[in-house]
Amino acid sequence: MIMTGFMRCSLIVWAVLAASAAFAQGTYPVKPIKFVAPFPPGGSSDVLGRLLGQKLAETLGQPVTIENRGGAGGNIGSEYASKLPPDGYSWLLGSSPALATNVHLYKRMGFDPFNDFTPISMIGVSGSVLVVHPSVPANSVRDLIALAKAQPGKLNYGSGGIGTPAHVITESFKTVAGVDMVHVPYKGTGVAVTDLVAGQLNVIFSDMVPTIPQIKAGKLRPLAVTLAQRLPVLPDVPTLAEAGVNVKVGETWWALMLPKGAPPAIVEKLNGELGRVLRMPEVIERMAALGVAPHHSTPQAVIERMQRDSPEFGRVLKAAGVQPE
C-alpha cells in the first residue's frame, strides 16, 4: 500500500511537471477558443472581436469563435464569461461601459469587474461620433440644437442601453445645450445604428465602429466627434469643442479579459500574441478605418485604467442625472 501511494504521488508530480513543460514549450492552445462579445452583432465589441479573433486564431493555430451575449449594457455577457473555466479557452472582450461604468448604474451586476477577471491587455481606445439620419434638417451641431429647441421632445435619440456612452454623452449634451430629446435604449449600439439608418431614430452619439461605414456609404450624416482632435478617417467633421459645445466625455476602451484564476503562463502568452497582432499593419489600418486606436498594455495597466476611470465615470453619470436601477 505504501508503494502504491508513493507511485500515485509520483504520477501526480509527473503530471504537474509535464503540464508545466507543455506550457513552457508553448503548446497552448490545443483546442478551439470561445471569445465572448457582451453586445449584439454589428456593434464595436462584435466587430473588434471578430477582427482580433481571426488574427489570434492564425497566430495561435486554433479556431477562435465569437459568442455574442448582449443585454444590460454588457452585464449579461460579462457575467456569463466570469463564470466560465479559467483555463485559457474562454475570453471576454471587455469594455469601459461594463468594466468601469456599470458599477454606478446597476444595483446588481452579477459579477465583480475588479475581482472576477484576469486581465490580459488593453485592445484599443476610441471616442463617439454625433450622427443624424439624412432626413433630419441639420448640417451642423448648431443646426441640431436649433431644431431641438424649436421642437422640444420631438427628436429621439438611440443608445446601446442605460449608462452606455451614447446615453451618458447625449444626456450631458442635452444639459449643456438646453434641449429636450427622447431616449430610446437598445441592447447594443449596433442595433440602434441599424434603426437610425432605417429612419426609426433621429440622432445618436454612436461608437465609431458601427457608424463610420454608414457615414462612408452616405446613409448617415456626421456632425461632430467627441475626441480632442479630428479623426483622420473623418477629417472634415469638427470636434464638439470646435462646434462650440463643451461636453466632458471620456474615451471608450476595450480590453481582453479571462475568468479569474487563469494560469500566468497563459496570461503571458496571450499578452505577447495580442501585442503581435495589434502591431500588424493590416490590423492597425483596419482599426484606424473604424476610428479605433490600437493599444497594447500590461495586465496591470488594465486594472489601473479601470481604477482611474470608474470614479470619473461615476461623477459624469451623476452630473448627467443618470440614476442606478
N, C-alpha and C positions, 0 to 999 in steps of 0.2 A: 504493500500500500504506500509505503514511504517513497519507493521508487516511482510508483505511478504518479503520485503528487508532484514529485520532482520533475518528472517528464512533462507533466501538464504545464507546470510553471515555466519550464524551458520553452515549450511550444508557444506559450503566450509571449514570452520575452522575444522569441524569434520573430513572431508575427509583428510585434510593435517595431522591431528593428527593420524588418522588411518593408513595412509601410513607410517608415522614415526614409529608408533608402530610395523607395519609389518616388517620394516627394522630391528628394534631393536630385534624382535623375530627371525630374521634370515630366513624369508620366501623367500627371493630372492635366487635363481631364480624360477619363476613359469611357464616358457615356454622354449622351445629349444633355444640354443645359436649358433650364427654363428661366426666361427673363421677364419678370412681371412689370408691366406698364400700368400704373394705377389710374389711368384715364382712358376713355374710349378711343377707338381707332380714328386716325386723322389729326389728333392733337400733337402737341410738342413731344410729350413723353413717348407716344407711339412712333412718331417719325424718327426721333433720335434713337430710340431703342432699336428700331429695325436697321438703321444705318450702322450703328456701332455693333449690334448683334451679328450682322453679316460679316463685318470685318474681323471681329473677335473669333467668329466661327472659323474663318480662314487661318488665322494665326494659331489658334488652339487646336485645330484639327477635329473639332466636334460640332455637330449642329447646335445652333442657339435659336430656340423658338420663343417668339413673343407671345405672352399671355396677357390680354387686356382685362383688367378688373377695375372698371370705373365706378365712380359714385362717391358722394360725401367729400368732395374736394380732395380726393386721393386717399382718404382714410380706409376705404374698403379694401383696395388693393394692397395698401401698406400693411394693414393688419393681417391680411392673408399671407403676405410674404414673411412677416415677422414670425409666423408660426411654422414655417417650412424648415426642413432639416438643415442644420448649418454645415453641410458637407461640401459646399462649393458648387453645387449643381442647381441652386436656386438663387437668382439675383433679383434685386429690386432697382428700378430706375427711379431713385428718389428725387424729390424736387423741393424747392423752398416752401411752396404752399403746404405740403403735407408734413415736412420735417421741421419747419420753423414757424409757420403761421397758424396752423390749425389748433395748436395747443391753446391759443387765445380765443378760439371760435367754437369749440365743441366741449361740452361738459364731460362727454365720454368719447374717447377716440378708439379704444380697443387695443391700443399699443402705445408704447413709450418711445418716441423718436430718439431720445438720448440714450436709452438703455437696452433697446430690443434689437439693435443692429450693429454689425461690424462694418465700418466704412472702408471703402477701397480707395476712392479718389473722387475729386470733383470731375465733372464732364464738360460743362460749358456754362456761360452766362449770357443773358440777353435782356432786352427791355420789351416794351409793348409799343404797338402802333395803333393810333386812333384812325379808324376807317368807317366810312358810311356807305350805304347802298347807293348806287348811281341815281336812284330816284329822289334822294334827299337833296334839296336845293341848297347845298353848302359846299363851297370850294375851298374853304379855309376854316380854321378854328373860330375866327371872329364871326364868320357866317353862321356856323353851327350854334354858337352862343346866342346870336341874334334870333335865330329861328326858334330855339328852345324857349327863349324869353317871350317870344310872340305867341307861342303855343304851349303854355305850361302843362305838363302831364300828358302831352300828345305823343312825344317821341318815346320810343322804348329802346333799351339797350340790353345786350346779352352779356352773359358771363359763363364761366365754367363752374359756377356754384358759389354759394355764400363764402365770402372770405378769400376767394381766389383773386389774383392780381387784377383781373378785369373788373371785378366788383369793387374792390377797395379803391382802385385808381379812379373809377367813374364817380364813386361817392365823394371822393376828395375833390374831383373836378367840379361836380355839382355845387359843392360848398363854396369853392373859390370863385366860380363863375356866376353863382347866384341863379342857377337854373334848376328846373324840375324835370326829370326823365324817369320813366318807369323801368324797374329792374325785372328782367326775365332770366332766371337762373337755369342752367343746363347741367348735365352730368360731366361735361367737359367743354373746353373752349372750341375744340374742333367741331363739335356738334353745333355750337352757337354760330360759328362762322358759316357752316353749311346753310343754316336758316337765314343768316344775313344775306348770303349770296342769292337765296331764293326769294328775298324780299319780305320775309316774315319779321325781320328786325330792321331797325333804322341805323343803329350805330353800335360799335363795340371798341373798347380798348383791348385789343387782342394780342396774344403771343405772336411773335414774328413767324414761327414755323408754319402754322396752317394758313396764314394770311398772305404772306408775300407772294406765293404762287397765284393767288386770286387777284392780287394787285397787278402782277405782271400780265395776267390774262385780261385785264380791263374790267373785271367783274366787281371790283370794289375800289373806292376812291380813298386814298390816304390823305390825312390832314396834318398829322404830326406824329413824331416818335417821342418816347418818354426818356430817352437817353440824354446824356450831357452833350453829345455831339451827333451830327447827322450820320446815318448809316451809309457806307459805300454802296450797298445794294439799292438804297433809295436816296440818292444824292440830292434830289430836288424837294424832298419832304423835310420841312423845318422841324426843329425840336419844339417841345411845348414852351420852353423858355423863350425861344425866338418868336413864338406865336403870341407871347405876352401873357401866358398863364403859368403861374408859379405853383405847381403841384409837386409836393415832395413824394417821390416814389422810389422804391428800391429795385434792384435788379432781380430778375428771376434766374435761378440757377438750378442745375441738375447734378446729381452725384450717384455713383454706383455703390450700392449697399448690399451686404449679405446678412442673413439672420445672425443674431448674436452667437458667438462661440465658434465661428469659422476658424479653421486652423491657420496659424500665422504663415505657414509655407504657402498656402493657397492665396492668402491676402497679398503676400509679396509677389507671387507670380502674376496674379490678376492686375495688380497695380502696374507692374512692368509692361504687361501686354497692352493694357489700356493706354499707357504712355506712348507706346509704339504706334498704336492705331491713331491716336489724336495728333501725331506728328506726320501722318501720311498726307501728302499734298492733295490727294483727291478727297480726303475727309475734311481737311481744312477748307478746301474750295466749296464743298457741298454745304458745310455748316455756315460758312460766310454767306452763301446764297440764301440761307434760311434766316439770316440775321443773328446767328449764334456764334460767339467767340469760344473756340475750344479752350479748355482749362484743365490741365493735369496737376495733381497735387499729392501730397502725402495723405494717408488716412487721418492723421491728427488734424490736418488743416480743414477737413470736412467738419469735424466736431467743433473746431474753433469758429468756423463760419456760422454754424447753427447757433452757437452760444452768443455770438455777436449780433446776428440778425434777429433772433427771436424776440428779444425785448424791444427792439426798434420797430418791428412789425406790429407788436402789441400796442405801442404808442400810436402808430399810424391808424390802426383799426379803431382805437378809442377816439381819436380826433375825428375820424370819419363817421362816428356814431354807429359802428357795426358791433352788435352785441353777441355774446356767446349763445348757442342754442343747445 
